[in-house]
Amino acid sequence: MKYVLYFLLIWFLYQFIFKLVIPVYSASRKIKKGFSEMQEKMSFDRAQDEQYQQQQKAYPPTDDNTKTSPKPAASDYIDFEEVK
């Protein structure tokens, strides 16, 4: 009887460890690894955004469209009345 209880205890411990503890541990490691990779990617993207913004500040875009398109004269506009 004593050996049967020991066998059952060992069997339950084995099942508990290999069906709950190890899978939970490996899943938590995968999740932690995924979060760290995502955080590294976000910091890399943020660094690229900052670099792009610094380049934009250093070389502001020129407005060539405003220089080439002349403003229409006041006589080009026609007054109108709203018809109901």
N, C-alpha and C positions, 0 to 999 in steps of 0.2 A: 504494500500500500504506500509505503514511504517513497519507493522509487517511482511510482506512478505520479505522485504529487510533484516530485522533482522534475520528471519528464514534462508534465503539463506546464510547470513554471518556466522551464527552459524553452519549451515550444512557444508559449505566449510572449516571452521576452524576444525570441527570435522573430516572430511575426510582427511585434511592435516595432522593433528596430528596423527591419528590412521593408516593411510596408508603410511605415509612417515617418520615422525619424530620418532615414536616408533620403527618401523622395522630397521631404520638406526642406532638408538641408540643401540638396542639389538645386531645387527650384529657387530657393532664396539666393543662392550663388549666381544663378543665371539672371535673375531679376536685378541683382546688384550690379552685375557686369553690364547688363543692358542700360541701366541708368547711368553708369559711369561713362559708357560710350556715347550716350546721348548728350551728357553734360559736356564732354570733350568736343563733340560736334557743334554744340550750341556756342561754346566759347570760341571755337575756330570761326564759325559764321559771324559772330559778333566782332571778332578782330578784323575780319574782312570788311564788314560794314563800316567800322570805324576808319579803316584805311581808305575806303572809298569816299567817305565823307571828308576826310582830310584832303584828299586829292581834289574834291569838288570845291573846297574852300580855297585851295591854292590856285586853281585854275577855274575861275567862275565862267559860266557859259556866256557867250556874247549873243546879243539879240540882233542878228543880221536881218530878220524879217521887218523890224520896225524901221531900219535905215532905208531899205529898198522900197517899201510900199508908201507912196505919198498919201497924205490925208486928203479926202475929197473936199472940194470947196463947198461953202455954205449954199451956193446956188444950185448944187446938185440935188439937194433934198426937196421933196414936194410935200406941202402940207396936205393933210387929208382929214376928212370928217368921218366919224364912225357912223355907219348906216345900220339902223335897227330893223 
